[in-house]
């Protein structure tokens, strides 16, 4: 076995600028795609439970397609496929202080759309687990659908949604590697670039594996903290119901509507 | 023992003035679940300040009927008016069409409802439950809502429980919070759907006490209940339902003393 330990330690503890940039891209992609996916998933979940049959069917078809095809195929389809078909070509967007390249937009879109399908099912199950009496009580007080969802049902559904949401984010951290195929220089593609220059595949893939393991471990710790805090507030009703309400009530609908 | 409830309605500025003398007017209400006919043409008028207790065997449609009055159930025929407004439907080219969600929500504001299973919001404190709808639905200022809410809780004997979550309260306490929550909307009509059926026997009294006081203060109430003692003492009128219809109605003394129908007699003999 040939394993160049000094090389390994060097790349593990003194990552290059390009490598750190890849790490940052991985984290940003994960966080943004998970957030967008959760918001889209919420609306998809509501659409899936709508009384309007056409809307329900559209959402079901969407979920069926996104869960039934490989994420890798979706990524290539959205970036390369659409451009090749002459339908849509992602252009770089300049925000002045930074530029968002077209392939990053496409990757982000594919990850979010895919995640939305999974989150839709998770959130739907969460909503279904809230006792129907809660909805009836809210209705009897004159609350509209939006008010009772935002104030009564979703904060309670959050308790059921948060554990699987944590697992989804763990998967998302790793799924971002797939956008390397459309040339997004996240952690994996940066590693590949380095290996083609140094031929140190064993060492560099050990390093990148450890980086992902560190990311998912940190997240696992954060997730445990969130679940402990949230579980406590509902199980023992000691801490205010803060997290669920903040998470759904403010983060998603909040700024616009919950001024009262 | 709890402190007796007193002047409950003074916390919401006195008895909300009904617009009409006839608070509820139900005309030939029909309802079916699939093929099963649950209501076969129920007509009932409830006047301002009246307390009507609906009794009847389970499956007679009494709970369904009360749930139709605030449109928690759709109806397939007939009309229901509360304070002169048709509930749940509007007329369009001679036909009845279900009203928009927004309009239905508006109509429900003035109809308070108390459920058998309390249905308090689990993630909110007792006070949080009471102030939620006044703030969200009526746009009341938080300070004001908290003032009214604390006062209401005090008057149903729960001043010290304002910050407790439902899980920390007994059934009787939860149901009293639920009554306070409904009253906070200043309703002109209160519907009670078997409010004591899910309670342990020793807690029934404290809930009935609050309801008795509300009746005394002039609230218009429709109560589905098996509490015959309460009906006898508080009701202006007792309605006996069976098989989706109103079998007979009358003042409690008459209905309990000389029931006209055999089935009423049979039902009362089983329950009294």
Interface residues (C-beta under 8 A of the other chain):
Chain A: X131 X133 X134 X136 X137 X138 X139 X140 X141 X142 X143 X144 X145 X147 X151 X152 X155 X156 X233 X234 X237 X241 X244 X245 X260
Chain B: X70 X72 X101 X102 X105 X106 X108 X109 X111 X112 X113 X115 X117 X119 X120 X121 X122 X123 X124 X132 X133 X135 X136 X137 X139 X142 X164 X165 X166 X167 X168 X178 X181 X182 X185
